[in-house]
Amino acid sequence: MNSDTPAQHFDISIVGGGMVGAAIALALSQAGLTVALIEKQAPIEFEADSVPDLRVSSINLASEAWLTKLGAWQLLQTMRLCPYQRLQAFEHPASIVTFDAAEVKNSHLGHIVENNLLQLALWQQFCTRVSRFCPDSVIALNQSADGACLTLDSGAQLNSALVIAADGGNSQLRQLAGIGTNGWQYQQACLVALVTTPYPQQNVTWQQFTPTGPKAFLPLPGQQGNIVWYDDASRIKQLAALTPEQLTLELLKVFPPQLGKVEVVNSSWFPLARMDANRYYSGRVVLAGDAAHTINPLAGQGVNLGFADGKLLTELIINAYQQQQDIGSQTLFSTYQRKRKPANLLMMSTMDGFYQLFGNDIPPLRKLRQLALTIASRSSALKTIVTHFAVGAK
Ligand SMILES: Cc1cc2nc3c(=O)[nH]c(=O)nc-3n(C[C@H](O)[C@H](O)[C@H](O)COP(=O)(O)OP(=O)(O)OC[C@H]3O[C@@H](n4cnc5c(N)ncnc54)[C@H](O)[C@@H]3O)c2cc1C
C-alpha cells in the first residue's frame, strides 16, 4: 500500500490482539461494532501433541464467566487446560494452608491455561466485523476532536471513533498518546519451566514462600506442570543458562518434596516490573490490560485484572453505542478510569505487601508471616474471604 491508499473506517481500532485485546475485540464485534485489530504476531495453531506454551496463566472464575459469555472458553475446553480445586500456601511443608473450592461452593477455584491457546480460542471466534491487520504495527497516531487515525507499517490508514491500546506493558500506543507511567523493576526475577512429573494430573496449585522468593507449582494436563522460581535477578539469569538436565538437579535441591522427581523440558525467565499508567486515557486513546498496569505475578492476577478492565470498558462502549451516544466520549473514559484504576492499584499494593512480607529473612517479619499463615489455617472465615479473593469474586 502507498500513501495514496484511501483510509478505512471502523467504529473502533484495537492495537494488540493478545488475550485482553482479543477479548475486547470479540465482545465489541458481537454487539455489532466494526473493529480493526492490529497485531504484530498471530497466535500459533493448536496441535494436540504440541509441547505446552511456557507462558501460562491462572484464570479465575470471574474471567472464566466472561470468556464463557463470549464463547471462547468452550473452544478452549476442546484444546487444553487444567482445572484446580485447591490452592496451597506455606513456608514449611509441614504447615500448609489450603484453600478449597468447597469454601466457595464451586467445583474448582480456577484453571491453568496456556496464553497462546486462550488467545487462539478468542481469535477463532471472530466474525467478519473484526478486520485483522496482522502481522502489522502502528507507525503514527493522529487525534482529532471526534476520532483518531492510525497509520500502519503496511501503509494502511485506519479511522475510528476511538483506539484501545492493549499492546502490553511496553505499550507503544500509550507512549504515542503521551501517557506517562509510575513504577519500578523488582530486584527479583522469575524463571518458569515446563516439567514432567511422576504423578497423574494434579488438581492443586501451591506456592512455598522462602526468604529468597516464592517457589510455585501450577498443574497442567496429564503428567505435566509449570514451575515458577522467584529469586534474585542475577541468580535467575544463572539458572536460565543451565541445560534442562542441570536445571532439574537445581530444582530438586530447592523445591519442596511435594514437587516429586520432576524433569525439566524447557524454561525461560522474565524480569518483574510494577507499572501503573498515570491515567487510563488521553483524547481518543484508552488503555486496557498490561498497557495500563503490570503487576508482580506472585498471585497470578495480571490478566484477570486485564479481563476485568475489558469487561467494564466494553459494557460502557456497548451501552453508549446502543443509546446512539459518542462511544469515545471523555465521560465514558473517566467512568472507566474511576472504576478500574483504584481496583487495579489495590491489587498491586496487596501483591507488594506479600512481596515485602514473604520475600525476606528479617526476624520480626519471619514471625509475622508465620503468625499470618497460622491464623489463616485456623480461621475458616478468613479462608473463605481469601478464597473469594482468589477466584475474583467481588
Ligand atoms: C511469569 C509470569 C506469570 C504470569 N502468570 C499469570 C497468571 O497466572 N495469571 C494472570 O492473570 N496473569 C499472569 N501473568 C500476567 C499476564 O501474563 C499478563 O497480565 C497478560 O499477558 C496481559 O495481557 P495483555 O493482552 O494485556 O498483554 P500482552 O499479553 O502483553 O499482549 C499484548 C499483545 O500486543 C501485541 N503488541 C505489542 N506491541 C504491539 C505493537 N506495537 N503493534 C501491534 N501489536 C503489538 C503483542 O504481540 C501481544 O500479542 C503472568 C506474567 C508473567 C510475566
The ligand as an SDF file (V2000), in Angstrom:
LIG
                    3D

 53 58  0  0  0  0  0  0  0  0999 V2000
    5.9340  -15.1430   34.6650 C   0  0  0  0  0  0  0  0  0  0  0  0
    4.5590  -14.5790   34.5530 C   0  0  0  0  0  0  0  0  0  0  0  0
    3.4800  -15.3090   35.0430 C   0  0  0  0  0  0  0  0  0  0  0  0
    2.1790  -14.8030   34.9740 C   0  0  0  0  0  0  0  0  0  0  0  0
    1.1430  -15.5350   35.4760 N   0  0  0  0  0  0  0  0  0  0  0  0
   -0.1030  -15.0220   35.4490 C   0  0  0  0  0  0  0  0  0  0  0  0
   -1.2110  -15.7560   35.9960 C   0  0  0  0  0  0  0  0  0  0  0  0
   -1.0670  -16.8760   36.4990 O   0  0  0  0  0  0  0  0  0  0  0  0
   -2.4620  -15.1840   35.9590 N   0  0  0  0  0  0  0  0  0  0  0  0
   -2.6510  -13.9450   35.4280 C   0  0  0  0  0  0  0  0  0  0  0  0
   -3.7910  -13.4460   35.4640 O   0  0  0  0  0  0  0  0  0  0  0  0
   -1.6320  -13.2290   34.8900 N   0  0  0  0  0  0  0  0  0  0  0  0
   -0.3770  -13.7400   34.8910 C   0  0  0  0  0  0  0  0  0  0  0  0
    0.6600  -13.0270   34.3550 N   0  0  0  0  0  0  0  0  0  0  0  0
    0.3900  -11.7330   33.7200 C   0  0  0  0  0  0  0  0  0  0  0  0
   -0.1670  -11.9170   32.3130 C   0  0  0  0  0  0  0  0  0  0  0  0
    0.7180  -12.6910   31.5190 O   0  0  0  0  0  0  0  0  0  0  0  0
   -0.3910  -10.5490   31.6720 C   0  0  0  0  0  0  0  0  0  0  0  0
   -1.1480   -9.7630   32.5500 O   0  0  0  0  0  0  0  0  0  0  0  0
   -1.1120  -10.6940   30.3420 C   0  0  0  0  0  0  0  0  0  0  0  0
   -0.3240  -11.3550   29.3980 O   0  0  0  0  0  0  0  0  0  0  0  0
   -1.5190   -9.3210   29.8130 C   0  0  0  0  0  0  0  0  0  0  0  0
   -2.2710   -9.4960   28.6450 O   0  0  0  0  0  0  0  0  0  0  0  0
   -2.4020   -8.3120   27.6010 P   0  0  0  0  0  0  0  0  0  0  0  0
   -3.2310   -8.8600   26.4740 O   0  0  0  0  0  0  0  0  0  0  0  0
   -2.8410   -7.0720   28.2890 O   0  0  0  0  0  0  0  0  0  0  0  0
   -0.9110   -8.0260   27.1170 O   0  0  0  0  0  0  0  0  0  0  0  0
    0.1080   -8.9810   26.3680 P   0  0  0  0  0  0  0  0  0  0  0  0
   -0.0850  -10.3980   26.7610 O   0  0  0  0  0  0  0  0  0  0  0  0
    1.4650   -8.3840   26.5660 O   0  0  0  0  0  0  0  0  0  0  0  0
   -0.3250   -8.8490   24.8400 O   0  0  0  0  0  0  0  0  0  0  0  0
   -0.0250   -7.7010   24.0910 C   0  0  0  0  0  0  0  0  0  0  0  0
   -0.2030   -8.0330   22.6090 C   0  0  0  0  0  0  0  0  0  0  0  0
    0.0780   -6.8640   21.8410 O   0  0  0  0  0  0  0  0  0  0  0  0
    0.9530   -7.1810   20.7740 C   0  0  0  0  0  0  0  0  0  0  0  0
    1.7460   -5.9740   20.5080 N   0  0  0  0  0  0  0  0  0  0  0  0
    2.6730   -5.4060   21.3050 C   0  0  0  0  0  0  0  0  0  0  0  0
    3.1250   -4.2730   20.7470 N   0  0  0  0  0  0  0  0  0  0  0  0
    2.4860   -4.1320   19.5690 C   0  0  0  0  0  0  0  0  0  0  0  0
    2.5330   -3.1640   18.5270 C   0  0  0  0  0  0  0  0  0  0  0  0
    3.3620   -2.0980   18.6200 N   0  0  0  0  0  0  0  0  0  0  0  0
    1.7300   -3.3240   17.4530 N   0  0  0  0  0  0  0  0  0  0  0  0
    0.9180   -4.4000   17.3620 C   0  0  0  0  0  0  0  0  0  0  0  0
    0.8140   -5.3510   18.3230 N   0  0  0  0  0  0  0  0  0  0  0  0
    1.5860   -5.2110   19.4070 C   0  0  0  0  0  0  0  0  0  0  0  0
    1.7940   -8.3500   21.2880 C   0  0  0  0  0  0  0  0  0  0  0  0
    2.3000   -9.1200   20.2000 O   0  0  0  0  0  0  0  0  0  0  0  0
    0.7530   -9.1140   22.1270 C   0  0  0  0  0  0  0  0  0  0  0  0
    0.0350  -10.0570   21.3630 O   0  0  0  0  0  0  0  0  0  0  0  0
    1.9610  -13.5260   34.4050 C   0  0  0  0  0  0  0  0  0  0  0  0
    3.0390  -12.7820   33.8880 C   0  0  0  0  0  0  0  0  0  0  0  0
    4.3280  -13.3070   33.9690 C   0  0  0  0  0  0  0  0  0  0  0  0
    5.4980  -12.4910   33.4280 C   0  0  0  0  0  0  0  0  0  0  0  0
  1  2  1  0
  2  3  1  0
  2 52  2  0
  3  4  2  0
  4  5  1  0
  4 50  1  0
  5  6  2  0
  6  7  1  0
  6 13  1  0
  7  8  2  0
  7  9  1  0
  9 10  1  0
 10 11  2  0
 10 12  1  0
 12 13  2  0
 13 14  1  0
 14 15  1  0
 14 50  1  0
 15 16  1  0
 16 17  1  0
 16 18  1  0
 18 19  1  0
 18 20  1  0
 20 21  1  0
 20 22  1  0
 22 23  1  0
 23 24  1  0
 24 25  2  0
 24 26  1  0
 24 27  1  0
 27 28  1  0
 28 29  2  0
 28 30  1  0
 28 31  1  0
 31 32  1  0
 32 33  1  0
 33 34  1  0
 33 48  1  0
 34 35  1  0
 35 36  1  0
 35 46  1  0
 36 37  1  0
 36 45  1  0
 37 38  2  0
 38 39  1  0
 39 40  1  0
 39 45  2  0
 40 41  1  0
 40 42  2  0
 42 43  1  0
 43 44  2  0
 44 45  1  0
 46 47  1  0
 46 48  1  0
 48 49  1  0
 50 51  2  0
 51 52  1  0
 52 53  1  0
M  END
$$$$
